[in-house]
Amino acid sequence: MPDAAQPDTVSTARSTPQTSQPYAELGMADDEYARVREILGRRPTSAELAIYSVMWSEHCSYKSSKVHLRQFGEKAPRSDALLVGMGENAGVVDVGEGYAVTFKIESHNSPSYVEPHQGAATGVGGIVRDILTMGARPVAVMDALRFGPVDAPDTHRVLPGVVSGISFYGNCLGLPNIGGELGFDPGYSGNPLVNALCVGVMRHEDIKLAQAPGPGNKVVLFGATTGPDGIGGASVLASATFDDESQAKRPSVQVGDPFMEKLLIECSLELFRRDLVVGVQDLGAAGVSCSTTELAAAGTGGMRIELDRVPLRDPRLTPEEVLMSESQERMMAIVEPGKLDEFMEICARWNILATVIGEVTDVTDEEADRGGRLVMTWHGQTIVDLPPRTAADEGPVYERPYVRPIEQDDLQADTPDRLDRPKTDADLREQVLRVLAAPGVCDPTWVTQQYDRYVLGNTVLAAPHDGGMIRVTDESDRGIALATDGNGRYTRLDPYAGTQAAYAEAYRNVAATGARPIAVTNCLNFGSPEDPGVMWQFAESTRGLADACAQLGTPVTGGNVSFYNQTGNTAINPTPVIGVLGVISDVHDRLTTAFTPDTDGAKIFLLGETADELGGSVWAGVVHDHLGGLPPRVDLDAEAALGAVLAEAAEYGVAAAAHDLSDGGLAVALAESAMRGGIGCSVRVDDPFVSLFSESTARAIVAVRPDAEAAFAELCTRHSVPLTEIGTVGGTALQVTHPGGGFAIELPELRDAYESTLPAAFAEG
């Protein structure tokens, strides 16, 4: 490798074809390197090798997942709401009144294991910039988190840092954190999942795209300076497992500066308002390599970059390091020459460093089929000359072999039917409390209280309710609701059905707020794609999600794939995290999960049908440490009908409270609704064990005031949703009766079980 004083130029590459290059160390396979040489007609320069290595990495190119992700487009339902679909930084949907919403979820799993605080913080920063580049003002964030056992030493190292990183970055930006998930399982030991979601709002006419049109337009880098943090992150951290060898190769994790990001957000939005930008891209994974190749590939021409003009935090950086750096809080814009002065003046006013580093170039007739050239110089010497589409859009596509694992049959055959069930009311009572106290079910307030949920003043619902909800703007009562869900236990048992169950739960959570689901984003967390068993899980999971979205009419607008989530040869349970977005016409109609004193005497109805379905359930895992059988059956038509009932019940004002049934079943839903409102409830069931702990899907409980019972029943009948009256709101306890007896748990005892787990595990002192 030439040293920094003697860069590896294109002319040198032509004259030294046999020079050995460290492509394998950069994550490239032999055939990938050979293809680069074929594309260029010579060996790549060191800088070109850096570009191809990160752009063709698993993290950036989706080379192992593309063949399966295509079905999200092929099976996409027709949607009048979809304004921008997959392929851009984030999808955009119409939410009415001339407003559009963009949302997306992405992973920052591996960096958050290496350095929990900064890894999680920069995960928030990166997803916020993805939303910003669409032309939207970011208005809220969410997160979906998974850790190892709550008492494991590594969980105590990772979780507090992750939570502090999310809190620090989001709170400093002034963005409310309106919900998400928190889960614990031994499978995430050494490989936590940190998935961050952001949502933004704009007018239809304000949508921006990542493209570089117009020869002669200037390429402007603005925001923070470039340093060595995160170099190689995309190709190493997110594309390799953490074995002993890779531990030694860990690059430094990016370091975030939320105060710079806040300035960058406000500066960018002013630039957008003044129509000073014709294309924009953030610098996230792969940094300058990604932004230049993707903008050029999506534009009308090529691009010429003077790489030495990139402002550096460390002057010792080589061209290759500048290209691969993942320093945060940076953006790249394409600006017309006549608007450049105003662009620079606005950046200066916001104290944002802005530097012209190149310009868009024209395409010759010979280059038309490849979209022009990306040329980069370093102190006057050409170090990059390549067709940008080959790096950004034409990377390798693998049809990885996939095979249903042999052990899958044994796993599914090991049903929970063999497990001892509670024999007495005392057993039932004790197991309700155990399930409530279980990490992943218990009260997440120790985590969520560290986030500001109400900053900006438009938060309508936030954790711990089924979904988060915000007003679209200060001037409107129109709102959007969001929920994320994923169940690695279900997906391990049956990837197709388990993924549909995760989607159905997120759909149901949004509906339980009173909103109508309209769009989906996803973050697909799996083990190594080189393992045929993992690829089978992935293939089945994506097929399940595509089929479900097609059936319920919610297009996938974008998302993220995170492979290599494993330690050594042990992969995590497959964990597709599904985010669903819904719209509500008037946020005053929202439904909450809480039974409140003003609903005292309201009847409690169970919507949906309950079956003996305990495969992958919380009860089986908590009481018996068991995972086996099949997950609950998913009936998407029933989910759609339930969603319609809940949305109309909210709109017509016939429901006082609603809560979906999922982890822990009816027992957890009743206890949570009672505790959140400070009032008890009494219910009567026939089969107490199945009624309390079954996790059958397409179910919810609804509290209905006496004057609305007939209207609510008519609504359920019209949508063919089964309706069972099970009890009444009131009292100071969760009271359960059945033909053979019953039991009661006072609210203070419920709270003690539900609220003490995380503080006892993580509170200092």
Secondary structure, DSSP 8 states (H G I E B T S, - for coil): ---TTS---HHHHHH-TT----TTTTT--HHHHHHHHHHHTS---HHHHHHHHHHTSHHHH-TTTHHHHHHHHHT----TTEEE-TTSSSEEEEEETTEEEEEEEEE-HHHHHHSHHHHHHHHHHHHHHHHHTTT-EEEEEEEEEEES-TT-HHHHHHHHHHHHHHHHHHHHHT--EEEEEEEE-GGGTT--EEEEEEEEEEEGGG---S---STT-EEEEEES-B-STTTTIIIIITSS---HHHHTT--------HHHHHHHHHHHHHHHHTT--SEEEE--TTHHHHHHHHHHHTSSSEEEEEGGGS-BSSTT--HHHHHH---SSEEEEEE-GGGHHHHHHHHHHTT--EEEEEEEE---GGGGGGT--EEEEETTEEEEEE-HHHHHT------------THHHHHHHS-GGGS----SHHHHHHHHHHHHHSTTTS--HHHHTTS-SSTTS-EEE-TTSSSEEEES-TT---EEEEEEE--HHHHHH-HHHHHHHHHHHHHHHHHTTT-EEEEEEEEEE-S-TTSHHHHHHHHHHHHHHHHHHHHHT--EEEEEEE---EETTEE---EEEEEEEEEES-GGG---S---GGGTT-EEEEES---S--TT-HHHHHHH----S------HHHHHHHHHHHHHHHHHT--SEEEE--TTHHHHHHHHHHHHHT--EEEE-SSHHHHHH---SS-EEEEE-GGGHHHHHHHHHHTT--EEEEEEE-SSEEEEEETTEEEEEEHHHHHHHHHSHHHHHHS--
